[in-house]
Amino acid sequence: MAVDLATLLAVVGLPFLAAAVTPFVYRLLGERTAYFAAAVALACLGLVASLFGTQGAASVEWIPALGVSARFYVDGLSLLVATLASGVGVLILTYSGAYMHDEPGQAKYYAALLAFMGSMLGVAFAADMVVLFVFWELTSLSSFVLIGHYQRAEASLYASRKSMLITVAGGLFMLAGFLVLHAVSANALGEATWALFGQGGILEPENAAAMQAALVEENLLVPVLALVGVGAAAKSAQVPLHIWLPNAMEAPTPVSAFLHSATMVKAGVYLVGRLRPLLAGEEWTAIFVALGLLTMTVAAILAVAATDIKELLAYSTASHLGLIVAGFGFTSFYGAETGAFHIVNHALFKAALFLVAGIVAHEAGTRALNELGGLREDLPITAAIAVIAGLGMAGVPPFNGFYSKEFLFKAAWEYGTVHEGVAYLVPFVAVFGSIFTFLYSIRFVMMFFGDKPDALGHVHSPPAIMLGPPALLAALAGIVGLGGVTATFGVHLEPLEAFVGSVIQATGGAIGGDAHAVAASGAAGATAAGSEFTYTLPKSRETLPAATMSAITIVLGAAAYTRYETLHDRLDAVISGPLTANYYYDGLTDGANPFSDRVLAVVQTRRLRTYATWTLATFVVLTLGAYVAAEVAVSAPLSELLPVTAPKLATWFVLALAGLGAVMVVRANSHVAGVLTLSILGFMVAIFYILSKAPDLALTQLVVETLLLVIFLLVLDHLPAFYGNLKRSRAIRDGVLSVAVGATVATTVLLATAERPDSIASYFVRTAYPEGGGSNIVNIILVDYRAFDTMGEIAVVAMAALSIITLVALRERGETQ
């Protein structure tokens, strides 16, 4: 079924349109704007749902000269991410209606959330590298606003700056990778393209192999993997670029639940999954399996050392994103299933847990783990939600996270058995990291059990509007877990199976191969064939290794939990200073401050001479540097660019006077002499225009010079009589800079006029005189071709004149100082 372009444009554009009108809606609805935003998200979810059953690309021209189109693509993976972005968005925005009560800046908050949702939907459906990059950066921009929501809190500002710096810098690496792919596509496909999907798209099955072969031939495969990997790692908080995520918890809890469970941090793993069919190979596996498992383990250890419930969830998010990256790193179908299935599972249990953390912080008044316990008595429903979501995060059967964790174990074990030797470290590290995942997950759940601290007191029950969204997320997580249980006994949940199957087919199917049997835990398995997904009963030898790895994880995790506090204290003491990535980030940024202060003292002197010097010098360097880099040159001989006939005597005389005037301006010893000699120079230029048969330019020059002369004479009385002696070094610097600026302008004029594009001049002459009925080509251009520009200039001048008249009138009445 063909993809409807109008639906795609609507689902991407509606959140931005709603964000634009949110400030006006807030004036009408106040805090109920949350439900307006939730309705917009629900409408987007409905539009996404209408795209199910369709697949393909649709586009509209955007920048034809560069071959860039607003191209969008629908398949299982894009629908998965879009469903999470809009579906979780409905719940988060509804939850915000109660959580953000009496909070400041709500209009900005809801506008930024909607803009972020639209950006994430754009990332999900983008099928053009330029379009993908634009939406990618929009997620960073909107998240910067959301993370820094509390503008008066230094910690919030620090967190927003850190997230912006790391994610935007990573985006630039990704852009560099896209530029390489664009350049290579010219050789691989015969024509350079920015398209990912659709006609000529580099990810189309018939083109992906040719692209990879070209990258290998030109020794660019590893550089592209590295560039794309940095971009994905920065966005999805992979080690060592994970450090922005814990600080981002300074944002309101709904923001943490939305950005850091189902949306923004999923952008990086989405990019890895999307480019997997194009770049997968030995280098791909080495990079992304190592990166993913390292992040999964390190972040899980940091989560055990955490003392704040949101900090624990932040590190756990990075850890589970590492699991997804590692899954996509494996080129087997098990890897595709790990990545795609865990995207769903993680979004469900992590969003629920963030909302639970918000309820606890909101009602108990603290987020410190050592101050919380026994909350089940006061928050029984919240406790039930936490148990379902927390055990899913721990990977305990039969909860949802267990099944996608099993896929990781299968992929890791398969990789170890195929490659043998040191490759057996892969399943070992997967189990080791999972033990710490089990530990911090159980610790989160246990704050609802045991004895309640005396200082905690009575905890009020949250309003129903805050309980509904996490309860629904936990219920969905439970249904996914139930799907695994029923499949073990041969009972099929067709809607769930069809959805997950389409995702697996979209990600794993592109790698190649026929239907492949994969096992969930125990006796459950799955087959991805075409667009169908059915559970099968696998052979015991396929299930035993992963089941054994799961059992080891749970047994060792349960044993280690009895020593949790000791382990927590030791990790907290060890993980500090040079052992943390924050040590280097803060050292780099703080170390740059003295240099910034010195630069500021040199550049920001509050002197016009300094500003002009830096501006003009930058202009010269960038312009001439661009000419050198582009290897441009004047193709025509210089003699052809100069007048053929020698200037007349009158012209030489005028030019001589102009040059004499320029010298006199420099040598003038008074303000009046300087102004008058400057006017001589200007009037000589006007006479030169007359001799060159350009009376309109001459008239403009005369008017401007006369006006400047009058203005200068009026302000002379207010200028200081003596500015001080000019240092010889400064005079030499200014002289060299003046010559450089003149040479740059002259070079630019020569390059711009070297080709003599007569077709343009002829067009203007023809339309100005025979066709336009005009008598002056300049006037025709100003009135006919630059009408709006001219009207704008007139409007600006008129407003300035009215302002001056108003100020003069008020001064005469004594109303200004």
Secondary structure by P-SEA (a helix, b strand, c coil): ccccaaaaaaaaaaaaaaaaaaaaaaaccccaaaaaaaaaaaaaaaaaaaaccbbbbbbccccccccccbbbbbcaaaaaaaaaaaaaaaaaaaaaccccccccaaaaaaaaaaaaaaaaaaaaccccaaaaaaaaaaaaaaaaaaaacccccaaaaaaaaaaaaaaaaaaaaaaaaaaaaaaaaaaacccccccccccccccccccaaaaaaaaaaaccaaaaaaaaaaaaaaaacccccaaaaaaaccccaaaaaacccccccaaaaaaaaaaccccccaaaaaaaaaaaaaaaaaaaaaaaacccaaaaaaaaaaaaaaaaaaaaacccaaaaaaaaaaaaaaaaaaaaaaaaaaaaaacccccccccccccccccaaaaaaaaaaaaaaacccccaaaaaaaaaaaaaaaaaaacccccaaaaaaaaaaaaaaaaaaaaaaacccccccccccbbbbccaaaaaaaaaaaaaaaaaaaaaaaaaacccaaaaaaaaaaaaaaccccccccbbbbbccccccccccccbbbbbbccccccaaaaaaaaaaaaaaaaaaaaaaaaaaaaaaaccccccaaaaaaaaaaaaaaaaaaaaaacccccaaaaaaaaaaaaaaaaaaaaaaaccccccccccccccccccaaaaaaaaaaaaaaaaaaacccaaaaaaaaaaaaaaaaaaaaaaccaaaaaaaaaaaaaaaaaaaaaccccccccccccaaaaaaaaaaaaaaaaaaaaaaaaaaccccaaaaaaaaaaaccccccccaaaaaacccaaaaaaaaaaaaaaaaaaaaaaaaaaaacccc
